[in-house]
């Protein structure tokens, strides 16, 4: 199989997948399918421009009267490799679970704050998950710093007597999101990016549950740093 034939095979795969994402018939113009799929999928949106260029290349190959006997156009090795990577990324995206699966220690609001501090220190964490009656919260170093500053002003710092809920009350609002195990790494990347674009309070982490419900048991957690490490692998 030469490069042109492999390219057309890959193109057919991505065309079918994009049609499914866009919920349209495969006979729709490829440019339109890409635009519709990009509205629903952050990975397609990221690669939309390149996908359309590859669509032009596909037309140059298959619409030539000599095809398939002769190929008027053919991708380079580098272009084919890049296209294959994009296709695999969209057709078989990496899901959050089990990549970011972890045994989450959930703290109760009334637990001693020192217990959470020691847990964060021992595990080199910058946040811990708090759960009460099915409701999830995220206690971060920012919240702890805010609590310390508040207590210092009143000159009544007593860490031994403090509870998790005391520092939690000083934390950044809306500092986390909950996603299901079936969502992809790219949905997480988009969530962190949008939080910055919209100038919202910092999104510090994404808590993973079975179906993305905050009443479910956490089965993993993702931070922006985790995504950077995963991208580097």
N, C-alpha and C positions, 0 to 999 in steps of 0.2 A: 504494500500500500504506500503510495507516494504522499508527499505533504499535502497536496491539494485534496486527495481523497480523504485523508485523515481529517483535514480541516472541515470538509463538508459533513462528515460524520459527526464531528463535534458540534457543528453549527445546528444540525438537526436536533441534537440533544438539547442544546440551550434554547432553541426555538420552541420546542415542545414544553420545556419547563417554564419559560416566560409566558407562554399562552395560558398555562395552568395558573400561574400567579396573577395574571391580568384577568383571568376568567373570560377569555375571548376565544373565538375560533382561530385555528392556525392559519387560516387564509387571510387574516387581517394583515395589513402592511407591517413589516418588521419594526419600522421606526415607531409606529403607534403602539405596538405591543410592548416595546421597551419603555416608552413613556408611561404607559398604564401600570406596568409591573414596577417601575421605579417609585410610583406613588405608594406602593404597598410594601416594598422591600428595600431596606437600606443598602444592601449589597448591590442590587441592580442599579440603584440611584448612583452609587459610587462609581460604577463602571459603565454607566449609560453611554457616555461619549465614545468610549472604545468599542462598545458593543455595536453601535451604529456604523462605525468605520469597518468593523468586521463584516457587518451586513452588506456593505458596499463591495467588499472583497468577494463575498459569497456570490453576489449577483454577477460580478465580473467573471467568475469561474463557471457557474452553471448555466448562464444565459448565452454563453458563447456557442455558436452552432456546432463546433467541433467537439464539445464536451459530450460524453466522458472520454472519448478516444484521445483527444488532445486537450491540454489545458492552456487557455489564453493567459491565465494569471495563476500564481502559486505563492503562498506565504513563505517567508524565510523561516529558518529553524527557530530564530528568536521570537518571531511573531507567532508562530504556531505554539511554542512553549508557553508564551504569555496567555494566549487564547485558551489553551487547555487549563491553565491555572484558574482563569476567570470562570470557565465552565464548571470546573470541579467545586469552586467556591460557592457558586449559586445552586448547582444541582445537589451537592452534598455538603451543606454548610455545617460548621462545627457548632454543636449545641452546648449550652452552658453546663449541662450535666451529661457525663460525669467529669468533664474537665475540671470544674471548680467544686467538685463534691468535697465536703469536709464534715467532720463531726462538730457541730455547732454547740457550744456551751451557752445556754440561754440563762441569763440572770433575772431574778425577780426584783421588782422595784424596792422591796424592803430588805434585800440582802445588804450586808455591809459594803460600803464603797471600797474599802481596803481590799476586799476579796476580788473585786473587779480590777483594781489597780495591779494587784499581784499577778492576776491571770494575764493581763495585758503585757506586763513586764516579762513574765516567764515565756510567753509565746511571741514576743515582739509584735504585738498587735497595736493598732492605733484606734481601734473601736471594738465594742462588744455588743452583742445582741441582747436586748431586754424583752421579755415576754410576760404578759399578765393577762389572764382570761382570754387567751387567743390573740391579743393585740400585740403587734411587734413595734419596737422602738430601737433606735441605735444610739448608744452612748459613745461619744468620741472624745479624743483628747481636747478638742475645742470646748466641749461641754464641761469637762473637768477643769480646764483652765478658767472658764467663765465662772464656775462655782468658786474656785479658789480666790479669784479676784473679788468676787462678791463678799466672801467671808473675810477677806483681808481688810476690806473697807470697814467692816464692823468689828474687826479685831477679835473674832470669836472662832478662829479655825480650830476644828476638832475632828480630824479625819477618822479617829477611832469610833466616833459616834455617828458619823455621816452614813447615809444610805445611798444606794444607787440612784433612787428617785430624786435625791437632792441635786446631784450633778446633772441628771437628765433634764431637769427643769431649766437648766441654763444652756442647753445645747442648741445647735442650729436647727430651725424648723425645716421639715421636709428634706432631711439630709440623707434619705435612702429611698429606694424603690424596691418593690417586690416583683419578681419575675418567675415564670414557671420553668421547670427543668427542660422544657421543650423549646424554649426560645434560644436564639443563637447568640454567639459571641458578637455578631454584628449588631444585633438589637441592643446589647449592652453598650457597645461603643457609641451607638447613636444616642442612647439615653444620656450618657456622660457628656457627649458633645452638645446636645440640645440644651442641657442645663447651663452650660457656659454661654452658648449663643443667646439664650433668652435672659441672661444675667440674673438667673434665679440663685437662691442660696445654694451653696456647694452641695453637689450630690457626692457623698463620700463612699457609698457602697450600694450594691444591689444584693438583696437577700433572695436566695433561691428556695422556692417551695415546690411541692409536687405540681400544683396547678396554678401557681401565681397568686394564691390567696393568702392574705396576711394572718388568717386564722389557722393556717397549717403549720406543721413543724418545719423549721428551717433545715435544709439539707445541704446548703452551700452558701458561699458568699463571694462576691467579686468586687474588687476595688479597681480604680484606674491603673494603679501600679501593676496589679495582676494581669491586666490586658496588655500592658507594655511588655511584661515578661513573656506572655504567651506569644505575642507577635514576633518576639526575637528568637523563638525556638525554631 
